[in-house]
Structures are given as C-alpha cells and as structure tokens.
Amino acid sequence: MYYAILAYHTAGVVESWSEEEDAALMSNLLEVHHRFVEQKAFGPAARLGPAEGAVTLRGPGAGIVIDGPFAETKEELLGLYVVDFPTIEAAIEAARELRRSNPTAIYEIRPIALFIPGASLPGSQG
C-alpha cells in the first residue's frame, strides 16, 4: 500500500536554522531515506520551497489564483514522502524514524487511494 508522509514544521523555526544546522538535519534524514530505499519502500520525496512563493488555485470554473497557502495553522507543509509499506502501522513507524532525525517536525500519514507514477523530471535549474 502506498502512503504519503507529509512533513510539517513551523516556518520561523526552519528559517532560523543555520546552513550547518540544516545540512546536519538533512544528512540525518538522508540516512533514514537510504534505509527505506534498502527496504524497497521509498518512492518520490520532495522538499517544498517557502510558503511565500506559493499560490493557491480555488473557486469555481477556471478558479482564482491567490497568494500563498492559507491553512488555518502555524505549521506549513514543507515536503512529502511517498512510501510503500504493507500496513498503516509500518508507515507510522517510518514516520517515527523520520521524526527521530527531525524531532520538532510533524508528520501526517495518509493512504494514497490512487498512485499513477509520472515521467521522471529533469534536474531542477536552481
């Protein structure tokens, strides 16, 4: 079964990390990612850019584009993982393992009802 593990955090905390702190956290997370790859349970993962650069499309018809995400929460969605585990309990344990590397993050685990793999994307031009 495929699950999405959505990673949330308070933007001010993430933005306060030095480059060294962020690199250390990412290094720890990459170790967890490697273990998931070895288990053949790891799918696409992405770290999202800041909410300030986001827009939301909503409304009827073609919709209206408005600035930013307007969730009723202080936490922002920072990224997501797609994992393949046989049970929700196994997916929860995977999120716990991610949280051991990033203990102040919040992880939401959702089953994916439909998974259609897309074409590979070229490297980003950042």
Rosetta blueprint (number, residue, H / E / L):
1 M L
2 Y E
3 Y E
4 A E
5 I E
6 L E
7 A E
8 Y E
9 H E
10 T E
11 A H
12 G H
13 V H
14 V H
15 E H
16 S H
17 W L
18 S L
19 E H
20 E H
21 E H
22 D H
23 A H
24 A H
25 L H
26 M H
27 S H
28 N H
29 L H
30 L H
31 E H
32 V H
33 H H
34 H H
35 R H
36 F H
37 V H
38 E H
39 Q L
40 K L
41 A L
42 F E
43 G E
44 P E
45 A E
46 A E
47 R E
48 L L
49 G L
50 P L
51 A H
52 E H
53 G H
54 A L
55 V E
56 T E
57 L E
58 R E
59 G L
60 P L
61 G L
62 A L
63 G L
64 I E
65 V E
66 I E
67 D E
68 G L
69 P L
70 F L
71 A L
72 E L
73 T L
74 K L
75 E E
76 E E
77 L E
78 L E
79 G E
80 L E
81 Y E
82 V E
83 V E
84 D E
85 F L
86 P L
87 T L
88 I H
89 E H
90 A H
91 A H
92 I H
93 E H
94 A H
95 A H
96 R H
97 E H
98 L H
99 R H
100 R H
101 S H
102 N L
103 P L
104 T L
105 A L
106 I E
107 Y E
108 E E
109 I E
110 R E
111 P E
112 I L
113 A L
114 L L
115 F L
116 I L
117 P L
118 G L
119 A L
120 S L
121 L L
122 P L
123 G L
124 S L
125 Q L
126 G L
